[in-house]
Amino acid sequence: MQSCTSVSNLAATGKQIGTADDMQPTAPKRIPLDDAAIEIWLARLDLDTDQVRQCEVHLSQDELLRANRFHFERDRRRFIAARATLRILLGGCLAIKPDAIALGYTRNGKPFIADHAASVHFNVSHAHERALYGISKSSALGVDIEYLNRDIDYSGLAERFFTNREYAALQRIPESGRKRAFFSCWTRKEAVIKATGDGLSLPLDQFEVTVEPDAEPRILIFAAATQRIPDWTLYAADVGNDYIATVAAYRGK
């Protein structure tokens, strides 16, 4: 299956963007995945002022207006960095300039490339100072990344949104590993929802996934008869100790 052009080969801006083998702020890092038809990239969002200015040239006027509406400079910087990196990656995939890409949105808010919606699938997630990107020419994708070092009521969230068996599995995990297990389950479920593009019209408690962080990420049960488990593959993405991420690939009709 054909994969997209790597960002290191992109020349649409007239200069080298960087290699994918380091973690410089302006160079996304390619995350290995057991599927050559799916590219996963991890990018830093903690850029300095000059780097943010370099990113701004890739954005559309609507995106620049949106960026300037953020109240906190931190949020503005993260948005600009994340959106510019997305455009650079998609530009490399389609061999067009990043600022020439026209993005559209489904009624549930999932972005797509207006002129190439049928040829390239992609999805984006960001947390704290990292952004995760999935790109494929063969599978609908959902990606989710979460920052582990934050205080949340994960037990309460699990009781509210997980299935009864997922919640019970979480409670059986020792307290020291329960927070990471929660985020493992959460990213698996969020990635699936994002791949469908249905948003919360597919409730989190209407399907079941593996919970344990070291377990193979899999869908165990779908309540909806319209979904077939064999159409789905989940992957754990190695994004470092402070983050956790899952990629969901859908190959059904």
ChimeraX commands (.cxc) that place a marker at each C-alpha (Angstrom):
marker #1 position 0.00,0.00,0.00 radius 0.5
marker #1 position 1.21,3.49,-0.78 radius 0.5
marker #1 position 2.38,5.71,2.02 radius 0.5
marker #1 position 2.65,9.49,2.01 radius 0.5
marker #1 position 5.86,11.37,1.37 radius 0.5
marker #1 position 7.87,11.94,4.52 radius 0.5
marker #1 position 8.12,15.46,5.85 radius 0.5
marker #1 position 11.90,15.37,5.37 radius 0.5
marker #1 position 11.32,15.20,1.60 radius 0.5
marker #1 position 8.99,18.18,1.51 radius 0.5
marker #1 position 10.30,21.06,-0.57 radius 0.5
marker #1 position 7.05,22.94,-1.14 radius 0.5
marker #1 position 8.12,25.84,1.06 radius 0.5
marker #1 position 11.39,26.22,-0.80 radius 0.5
marker #1 position 13.58,25.06,2.08 radius 0.5
marker #1 position 14.28,21.94,4.05 radius 0.5
marker #1 position 11.85,21.48,6.94 radius 0.5
marker #1 position 14.07,19.13,8.88 radius 0.5
marker #1 position 14.59,15.41,9.36 radius 0.5
marker #1 position 12.20,13.08,11.11 radius 0.5
marker #1 position 14.98,11.48,13.14 radius 0.5
marker #1 position 15.37,14.20,15.74 radius 0.5
marker #1 position 12.99,16.04,18.04 radius 0.5
marker #1 position 13.80,19.63,17.15 radius 0.5
marker #1 position 10.72,21.82,17.59 radius 0.5
marker #1 position 10.37,22.45,13.85 radius 0.5
marker #1 position 10.85,18.80,12.86 radius 0.5
marker #1 position 8.04,16.32,13.56 radius 0.5
marker #1 position 9.19,12.87,14.58 radius 0.5
marker #1 position 7.96,9.79,12.72 radius 0.5
marker #1 position 6.57,7.20,15.14 radius 0.5
marker #1 position 7.11,3.60,13.98 radius 0.5
marker #1 position 3.91,1.62,13.48 radius 0.5
marker #1 position 3.27,-1.97,12.40 radius 0.5
marker #1 position 1.53,-0.77,9.25 radius 0.5
marker #1 position 3.49,0.85,6.45 radius 0.5
marker #1 position 0.30,2.36,5.03 radius 0.5
marker #1 position -0.16,4.58,8.08 radius 0.5
marker #1 position 2.15,7.43,9.01 radius 0.5
marker #1 position 2.16,8.66,12.60 radius 0.5
marker #1 position 3.99,11.85,13.48 radius 0.5
marker #1 position 4.68,13.51,16.84 radius 0.5
marker #1 position 5.35,17.26,16.97 radius 0.5
marker #1 position 6.38,19.65,19.70 radius 0.5
marker #1 position 4.24,22.71,20.30 radius 0.5
marker #1 position 6.58,24.55,22.69 radius 0.5
marker #1 position 8.11,26.77,20.02 radius 0.5
marker #1 position 9.88,30.09,20.52 radius 0.5
marker #1 position 8.65,33.37,19.05 radius 0.5
marker #1 position 10.70,33.16,15.85 radius 0.5
marker #1 position 9.56,29.59,15.19 radius 0.5
marker #1 position 5.92,30.59,15.68 radius 0.5
marker #1 position 6.37,33.38,13.11 radius 0.5
marker #1 position 7.79,30.86,10.65 radius 0.5
marker #1 position 4.74,28.66,11.21 radius 0.5
marker #1 position 2.29,31.51,10.63 radius 0.5
marker #1 position 3.17,31.74,6.92 radius 0.5
marker #1 position 1.57,28.33,6.33 radius 0.5
marker #1 position -1.82,29.24,7.84 radius 0.5
marker #1 position -4.90,30.50,6.05 radius 0.5
marker #1 position -6.42,33.87,6.90 radius 0.5
marker #1 position -9.25,32.15,8.76 radius 0.5
marker #1 position -6.73,30.22,10.85 radius 0.5
marker #1 position -4.78,33.37,11.66 radius 0.5
marker #1 position -7.99,35.07,12.79 radius 0.5
marker #1 position -8.84,32.07,14.91 radius 0.5
marker #1 position -5.36,32.06,16.43 radius 0.5
marker #1 position -5.66,35.72,17.41 radius 0.5
marker #1 position -8.92,35.06,19.22 radius 0.5
marker #1 position -7.21,32.93,21.87 radius 0.5
marker #1 position -7.08,34.69,25.23 radius 0.5
marker #1 position -3.82,33.08,26.35 radius 0.5
marker #1 position -0.64,33.37,24.31 radius 0.5
marker #1 position 0.16,29.75,25.21 radius 0.5
marker #1 position -3.01,28.55,23.46 radius 0.5
marker #1 position -2.35,30.76,20.43 radius 0.5
marker #1 position 1.19,29.37,20.10 radius 0.5
marker #1 position 0.01,25.78,20.38 radius 0.5
marker #1 position -2.72,26.26,17.78 radius 0.5
marker #1 position -0.36,27.88,15.27 radius 0.5
marker #1 position 2.32,25.22,15.74 radius 0.5
marker #1 position -0.16,22.35,15.52 radius 0.5
marker #1 position -2.00,23.65,12.45 radius 0.5
marker #1 position 1.19,24.59,10.57 radius 0.5
marker #1 position 2.66,21.14,11.19 radius 0.5
marker #1 position -0.54,19.54,9.92 radius 0.5
marker #1 position -0.35,21.58,6.72 radius 0.5
marker #1 position 3.32,20.74,6.22 radius 0.5
marker #1 position 2.66,17.02,6.63 radius 0.5
marker #1 position -0.36,17.05,4.32 radius 0.5
marker #1 position 1.52,19.17,1.81 radius 0.5
marker #1 position 4.28,16.56,1.74 radius 0.5
marker #1 position 1.70,13.84,1.25 radius 0.5
marker #1 position -0.03,15.60,-1.66 radius 0.5
marker #1 position 3.05,17.36,-3.10 radius 0.5
marker #1 position 1.44,20.79,-2.79 radius 0.5
marker #1 position 2.26,23.88,-0.78 radius 0.5
marker #1 position 1.03,23.78,2.82 radius 0.5
marker #1 position -0.81,27.10,2.51 radius 0.5
marker #1 position -2.65,25.85,-0.59 radius 0.5
marker #1 position -4.51,23.13,1.30 radius 0.5
marker #1 position -8.23,23.81,1.74 radius 0.5
marker #1 position -9.58,22.20,4.90 radius 0.5
marker #1 position -13.24,21.40,5.49 radius 0.5
marker #1 position -15.14,19.92,8.42 radius 0.5
marker #1 position -17.85,17.31,8.73 radius 0.5
marker #1 position -21.01,18.15,10.66 radius 0.5
marker #1 position -19.39,16.54,13.70 radius 0.5
marker #1 position -16.24,18.63,13.35 radius 0.5
marker #1 position -13.82,16.11,11.83 radius 0.5
marker #1 position -11.46,17.91,9.40 radius 0.5
marker #1 position -10.82,16.75,5.86 radius 0.5
marker #1 position -9.01,18.04,2.78 radius 0.5
marker #1 position -11.67,19.66,0.64 radius 0.5
marker #1 position -10.16,18.81,-2.75 radius 0.5
marker #1 position -8.67,15.43,-1.80 radius 0.5
marker #1 position -11.13,14.02,0.75 radius 0.5
marker #1 position -11.29,10.62,-0.93 radius 0.5
marker #1 position -7.53,10.19,-1.40 radius 0.5
marker #1 position -6.05,11.03,2.01 radius 0.5
marker #1 position -7.33,10.29,5.49 radius 0.5
marker #1 position -5.89,12.12,8.46 radius 0.5
marker #1 position -6.57,12.88,12.08 radius 0.5
marker #1 position -5.00,15.11,14.73 radius 0.5
marker #1 position -4.88,15.19,18.51 radius 0.5
marker #1 position -2.95,17.45,20.86 radius 0.5
marker #1 position -2.28,17.50,24.58 radius 0.5
marker #1 position -0.16,19.93,26.59 radius 0.5
marker #1 position 2.96,20.54,24.42 radius 0.5
marker #1 position 2.65,17.70,21.92 radius 0.5
marker #1 position 0.53,17.03,18.84 radius 0.5
marker #1 position -0.05,13.65,17.20 radius 0.5
marker #1 position -0.90,13.21,13.52 radius 0.5
marker #1 position -2.12,10.19,11.57 radius 0.5
marker #1 position -2.11,10.09,7.76 radius 0.5
marker #1 position -3.14,7.24,5.47 radius 0.5
marker #1 position -4.29,6.63,1.91 radius 0.5
marker #1 position -6.02,3.37,2.80 radius 0.5
marker #1 position -7.71,3.68,6.22 radius 0.5
marker #1 position -9.97,6.07,8.06 radius 0.5
marker #1 position -7.98,7.13,11.13 radius 0.5
marker #1 position -8.53,8.34,14.64 radius 0.5
marker #1 position -5.69,9.35,16.94 radius 0.5
marker #1 position -5.71,10.44,20.56 radius 0.5
marker #1 position -2.87,11.62,22.78 radius 0.5
marker #1 position -3.15,12.49,26.47 radius 0.5
marker #1 position -0.78,14.15,28.93 radius 0.5
marker #1 position -0.30,11.99,32.01 radius 0.5
marker #1 position 1.03,14.55,34.47 radius 0.5
marker #1 position -2.22,16.27,35.35 radius 0.5
marker #1 position -4.68,15.86,38.18 radius 0.5
marker #1 position -8.06,14.51,37.16 radius 0.5
marker #1 position -10.76,12.44,38.81 radius 0.5
marker #1 position -10.03,9.44,36.60 radius 0.5
marker #1 position -12.06,7.07,38.76 radius 0.5
marker #1 position -15.12,9.30,38.47 radius 0.5
marker #1 position -14.66,9.70,34.72 radius 0.5
marker #1 position -14.26,5.96,34.28 radius 0.5
marker #1 position -17.41,5.25,36.28 radius 0.5
marker #1 position -19.33,7.73,34.13 radius 0.5
marker #1 position -18.03,6.89,30.66 radius 0.5
marker #1 position -16.60,3.35,30.69 radius 0.5
marker #1 position -18.60,0.15,30.42 radius 0.5
marker #1 position -19.18,-1.79,33.62 radius 0.5
marker #1 position -16.55,-4.36,32.67 radius 0.5
marker #1 position -13.99,-1.70,31.74 radius 0.5
marker #1 position -14.57,0.04,35.05 radius 0.5
marker #1 position -14.24,-3.25,36.94 radius 0.5
marker #1 position -11.01,-4.05,35.08 radius 0.5
marker #1 position -9.63,-0.62,36.00 radius 0.5
marker #1 position -10.41,-1.14,39.68 radius 0.5
marker #1 position -8.49,-4.45,39.67 radius 0.5
marker #1 position -5.28,-2.67,38.64 radius 0.5
marker #1 position -3.03,-1.60,41.55 radius 0.5
marker #1 position -3.47,2.06,42.48 radius 0.5
marker #1 position 0.07,2.91,41.37 radius 0.5
marker #1 position -0.75,1.96,37.78 radius 0.5
marker #1 position -4.43,2.87,37.64 radius 0.5
marker #1 position -4.01,6.37,36.22 radius 0.5
marker #1 position -1.98,5.13,33.27 radius 0.5
marker #1 position -4.51,2.33,32.73 radius 0.5
marker #1 position -7.32,4.87,32.67 radius 0.5
marker #1 position -5.57,6.91,29.98 radius 0.5
marker #1 position -4.80,3.74,28.00 radius 0.5
marker #1 position -8.48,2.87,27.91 radius 0.5
marker #1 position -9.51,6.49,27.31 radius 0.5
marker #1 position -7.21,7.01,24.31 radius 0.5
marker #1 position -8.33,3.70,22.79 radius 0.5
marker #1 position -11.97,4.72,23.01 radius 0.5
marker #1 position -11.38,8.31,21.84 radius 0.5
marker #1 position -9.33,7.13,18.85 radius 0.5
marker #1 position -12.19,4.86,17.76 radius 0.5
marker #1 position -14.76,7.64,18.06 radius 0.5
marker #1 position -12.55,10.02,16.11 radius 0.5
marker #1 position -12.03,7.47,13.35 radius 0.5
marker #1 position -15.78,7.10,12.86 radius 0.5
marker #1 position -16.22,10.86,12.65 radius 0.5
marker #1 position -19.49,10.48,14.56 radius 0.5
marker #1 position -18.41,12.35,17.67 radius 0.5
marker #1 position -20.39,11.54,20.78 radius 0.5
marker #1 position -23.23,10.12,18.70 radius 0.5
marker #1 position -21.26,6.92,19.40 radius 0.5
marker #1 position -21.23,7.00,23.23 radius 0.5
marker #1 position -18.12,5.75,24.99 radius 0.5
marker #1 position -20.07,3.12,26.88 radius 0.5
marker #1 position -21.47,1.56,23.69 radius 0.5
marker #1 position -18.26,-0.30,22.91 radius 0.5
marker #1 position -15.58,-1.99,24.95 radius 0.5
marker #1 position -11.79,-2.02,24.64 radius 0.5
marker #1 position -8.88,-3.55,26.53 radius 0.5
marker #1 position -7.92,-1.58,29.63 radius 0.5
marker #1 position -4.49,-2.70,30.82 radius 0.5
marker #1 position -1.67,-0.48,29.48 radius 0.5
marker #1 position 0.50,-3.47,28.50 radius 0.5
marker #1 position -2.35,-5.36,26.87 radius 0.5
marker #1 position -2.76,-5.34,23.10 radius 0.5
marker #1 position -5.12,-2.47,22.28 radius 0.5
marker #1 position -8.25,-4.10,20.88 radius 0.5
marker #1 position -11.98,-3.57,20.56 radius 0.5
marker #1 position -13.76,-6.33,22.46 radius 0.5
marker #1 position -17.44,-5.48,21.97 radius 0.5
marker #1 position -19.49,-3.16,19.78 radius 0.5
marker #1 position -23.09,-2.58,20.83 radius 0.5
marker #1 position -23.90,-1.08,17.43 radius 0.5
marker #1 position -24.77,-3.73,14.86 radius 0.5
marker #1 position -23.42,-1.42,12.13 radius 0.5
marker #1 position -19.85,-1.88,13.36 radius 0.5
marker #1 position -17.74,-5.01,12.80 radius 0.5
marker #1 position -14.74,-5.62,15.05 radius 0.5
marker #1 position -12.66,-7.20,12.21 radius 0.5
marker #1 position -12.81,-3.86,10.36 radius 0.5
marker #1 position -10.78,-2.22,13.13 radius 0.5
marker #1 position -7.14,-2.26,14.20 radius 0.5
marker #1 position -5.80,-0.35,17.21 radius 0.5
marker #1 position -2.16,0.55,17.76 radius 0.5
marker #1 position -0.31,1.91,20.79 radius 0.5
marker #1 position 1.96,4.79,19.74 radius 0.5
marker #1 position 5.22,5.31,21.62 radius 0.5
marker #1 position 5.09,9.02,22.51 radius 0.5
marker #1 position 7.33,9.09,25.60 radius 0.5
marker #1 position 6.85,8.60,29.32 radius 0.5
marker #1 position 4.77,11.75,29.94 radius 0.5
marker #1 position 2.17,11.01,27.27 radius 0.5
marker #1 position 0.09,8.09,26.09 radius 0.5
marker #1 position -1.52,7.65,22.67 radius 0.5
marker #1 position -3.58,5.28,20.52 radius 0.5
marker #1 position -4.18,5.06,16.79 radius 0.5
marker #1 position -7.41,3.52,15.45 radius 0.5
marker #1 position -7.61,2.40,11.80 radius 0.5
marker #1 position -10.94,1.54,10.18 radius 0.5
marker #1 position -10.99,-0.42,6.91 radius 0.5
marker #1 position -14.70,-1.13,6.58 radius 0.5
marker #1 position -17.01,0.21,3.92 radius 0.5
marker link #1:1,2 radius 0.2
marker link #1:2,3 radius 0.2
marker link #1:3,4 radius 0.2
marker link #1:4,5 radius 0.2
marker link #1:5,6 radius 0.2
marker link #1:6,7 radius 0.2
marker link #1:7,8 radius 0.2
marker link #1:8,9 radius 0.2
marker link #1:9,10 radius 0.2
marker link #1:10,11 radius 0.2
marker link #1:11,12 radius 0.2
marker link #1:12,13 radius 0.2
marker link #1:13,14 radius 0.2
marker link #1:14,15 radius 0.2
marker link #1:15,16 radius 0.2
marker link #1:16,17 radius 0.2
marker link #1:17,18 radius 0.2
marker link #1:18,19 radius 0.2
marker link #1:19,20 radius 0.2
marker link #1:20,21 radius 0.2
marker link #1:21,22 radius 0.2
marker link #1:22,23 radius 0.2
marker link #1:23,24 radius 0.2
marker link #1:24,25 radius 0.2
marker link #1:25,26 radius 0.2
marker link #1:26,27 radius 0.2
marker link #1:27,28 radius 0.2
marker link #1:28,29 radius 0.2
marker link #1:29,30 radius 0.2
marker link #1:30,31 radius 0.2
marker link #1:31,32 radius 0.2
marker link #1:32,33 radius 0.2
marker link #1:33,34 radius 0.2
marker link #1:34,35 radius 0.2
marker link #1:35,36 radius 0.2
marker link #1:36,37 radius 0.2
marker link #1:37,38 radius 0.2
marker link #1:38,39 radius 0.2
marker link #1:39,40 radius 0.2
marker link #1:40,41 radius 0.2
marker link #1:41,42 radius 0.2
marker link #1:42,43 radius 0.2
marker link #1:43,44 radius 0.2
marker link #1:44,45 radius 0.2
marker link #1:45,46 radius 0.2
marker link #1:46,47 radius 0.2
marker link #1:47,48 radius 0.2
marker link #1:48,49 radius 0.2
marker link #1:49,50 radius 0.2
marker link #1:50,51 radius 0.2
marker link #1:51,52 radius 0.2
marker link #1:52,53 radius 0.2
marker link #1:53,54 radius 0.2
marker link #1:54,55 radius 0.2
marker link #1:55,56 radius 0.2
marker link #1:56,57 radius 0.2
marker link #1:57,58 radius 0.2
marker link #1:58,59 radius 0.2
marker link #1:59,60 radius 0.2
marker link #1:60,61 radius 0.2
marker link #1:61,62 radius 0.2
marker link #1:62,63 radius 0.2
marker link #1:63,64 radius 0.2
marker link #1:64,65 radius 0.2
marker link #1:65,66 radius 0.2
marker link #1:66,67 radius 0.2
marker link #1:67,68 radius 0.2
marker link #1:68,69 radius 0.2
marker link #1:69,70 radius 0.2
marker link #1:70,71 radius 0.2
marker link #1:71,72 radius 0.2
marker link #1:72,73 radius 0.2
marker link #1:73,74 radius 0.2
marker link #1:74,75 radius 0.2
marker link #1:75,76 radius 0.2
marker link #1:76,77 radius 0.2
marker link #1:77,78 radius 0.2
marker link #1:78,79 radius 0.2
marker link #1:79,80 radius 0.2
marker link #1:80,81 radius 0.2
marker link #1:81,82 radius 0.2
marker link #1:82,83 radius 0.2
marker link #1:83,84 radius 0.2
marker link #1:84,85 radius 0.2
marker link #1:85,86 radius 0.2
marker link #1:86,87 radius 0.2
marker link #1:87,88 radius 0.2
marker link #1:88,89 radius 0.2
marker link #1:89,90 radius 0.2
marker link #1:90,91 radius 0.2
marker link #1:91,92 radius 0.2
marker link #1:92,93 radius 0.2
marker link #1:93,94 radius 0.2
marker link #1:94,95 radius 0.2
marker link #1:95,96 radius 0.2
marker link #1:96,97 radius 0.2
marker link #1:97,98 radius 0.2
marker link #1:98,99 radius 0.2
marker link #1:99,100 radius 0.2
marker link #1:100,101 radius 0.2
marker link #1:101,102 radius 0.2
marker link #1:102,103 radius 0.2
marker link #1:103,104 radius 0.2
marker link #1:104,105 radius 0.2
marker link #1:105,106 radius 0.2
marker link #1:106,107 radius 0.2
marker link #1:107,108 radius 0.2
marker link #1:108,109 radius 0.2
marker link #1:109,110 radius 0.2
marker link #1:110,111 radius 0.2
marker link #1:111,112 radius 0.2
marker link #1:112,113 radius 0.2
marker link #1:113,114 radius 0.2
marker link #1:114,115 radius 0.2
marker link #1:115,116 radius 0.2
marker link #1:116,117 radius 0.2
marker link #1:117,118 radius 0.2
marker link #1:118,119 radius 0.2
marker link #1:119,120 radius 0.2
marker link #1:120,121 radius 0.2
marker link #1:121,122 radius 0.2
marker link #1:122,123 radius 0.2
marker link #1:123,124 radius 0.2
marker link #1:124,125 radius 0.2
marker link #1:125,126 radius 0.2
marker link #1:126,127 radius 0.2
marker link #1:127,128 radius 0.2
marker link #1:128,129 radius 0.2
marker link #1:129,130 radius 0.2
marker link #1:130,131 radius 0.2
marker link #1:131,132 radius 0.2
marker link #1:132,133 radius 0.2
marker link #1:133,134 radius 0.2
marker link #1:134,135 radius 0.2
marker link #1:135,136 radius 0.2
marker link #1:136,137 radius 0.2
marker link #1:137,138 radius 0.2
marker link #1:138,139 radius 0.2
marker link #1:139,140 radius 0.2
marker link #1:140,141 radius 0.2
marker link #1:141,142 radius 0.2
marker link #1:142,143 radius 0.2
marker link #1:143,144 radius 0.2
marker link #1:144,145 radius 0.2
marker link #1:145,146 radius 0.2
marker link #1:146,147 radius 0.2
marker link #1:147,148 radius 0.2
marker link #1:148,149 radius 0.2
marker link #1:149,150 radius 0.2
marker link #1:150,151 radius 0.2
marker link #1:151,152 radius 0.2
marker link #1:152,153 radius 0.2
marker link #1:153,154 radius 0.2
marker link #1:154,155 radius 0.2
marker link #1:155,156 radius 0.2
marker link #1:156,157 radius 0.2
marker link #1:157,158 radius 0.2
marker link #1:158,159 radius 0.2
marker link #1:159,160 radius 0.2
marker link #1:160,161 radius 0.2
marker link #1:161,162 radius 0.2
marker link #1:162,163 radius 0.2
marker link #1:163,164 radius 0.2
marker link #1:164,165 radius 0.2
marker link #1:165,166 radius 0.2
marker link #1:166,167 radius 0.2
marker link #1:167,168 radius 0.2
marker link #1:168,169 radius 0.2
marker link #1:169,170 radius 0.2
marker link #1:170,171 radius 0.2
marker link #1:171,172 radius 0.2
marker link #1:172,173 radius 0.2
marker link #1:173,174 radius 0.2
marker link #1:174,175 radius 0.2
marker link #1:175,176 radius 0.2
marker link #1:176,177 radius 0.2
marker link #1:177,178 radius 0.2
marker link #1:178,179 radius 0.2
marker link #1:179,180 radius 0.2
marker link #1:180,181 radius 0.2
marker link #1:181,182 radius 0.2
marker link #1:182,183 radius 0.2
marker link #1:183,184 radius 0.2
marker link #1:184,185 radius 0.2
marker link #1:185,186 radius 0.2
marker link #1:186,187 radius 0.2
marker link #1:187,188 radius 0.2
marker link #1:188,189 radius 0.2
marker link #1:189,190 radius 0.2
marker link #1:190,191 radius 0.2
marker link #1:191,192 radius 0.2
marker link #1:192,193 radius 0.2
marker link #1:193,194 radius 0.2
marker link #1:194,195 radius 0.2
marker link #1:195,196 radius 0.2
marker link #1:196,197 radius 0.2
marker link #1:197,198 radius 0.2
marker link #1:198,199 radius 0.2
marker link #1:199,200 radius 0.2
marker link #1:200,201 radius 0.2
marker link #1:201,202 radius 0.2
marker link #1:202,203 radius 0.2
marker link #1:203,204 radius 0.2
marker link #1:204,205 radius 0.2
marker link #1:205,206 radius 0.2
marker link #1:206,207 radius 0.2
marker link #1:207,208 radius 0.2
marker link #1:208,209 radius 0.2
marker link #1:209,210 radius 0.2
marker link #1:210,211 radius 0.2
marker link #1:211,212 radius 0.2
marker link #1:212,213 radius 0.2
marker link #1:213,214 radius 0.2
marker link #1:214,215 radius 0.2
marker link #1:215,216 radius 0.2
marker link #1:216,217 radius 0.2
marker link #1:217,218 radius 0.2
marker link #1:218,219 radius 0.2
marker link #1:219,220 radius 0.2
marker link #1:220,221 radius 0.2
marker link #1:221,222 radius 0.2
marker link #1:222,223 radius 0.2
marker link #1:223,224 radius 0.2
marker link #1:224,225 radius 0.2
marker link #1:225,226 radius 0.2
marker link #1:226,227 radius 0.2
marker link #1:227,228 radius 0.2
marker link #1:228,229 radius 0.2
marker link #1:229,230 radius 0.2
marker link #1:230,231 radius 0.2
marker link #1:231,232 radius 0.2
marker link #1:232,233 radius 0.2
marker link #1:233,234 radius 0.2
marker link #1:234,235 radius 0.2
marker link #1:235,236 radius 0.2
marker link #1:236,237 radius 0.2
marker link #1:237,238 radius 0.2
marker link #1:238,239 radius 0.2
marker link #1:239,240 radius 0.2
marker link #1:240,241 radius 0.2
marker link #1:241,242 radius 0.2
marker link #1:242,243 radius 0.2
marker link #1:243,244 radius 0.2
marker link #1:244,245 radius 0.2
marker link #1:245,246 radius 0.2
marker link #1:246,247 radius 0.2
marker link #1:247,248 radius 0.2
marker link #1:248,249 radius 0.2
marker link #1:249,250 radius 0.2
marker link #1:250,251 radius 0.2
marker link #1:251,252 radius 0.2
marker link #1:252,253 radius 0.2
view
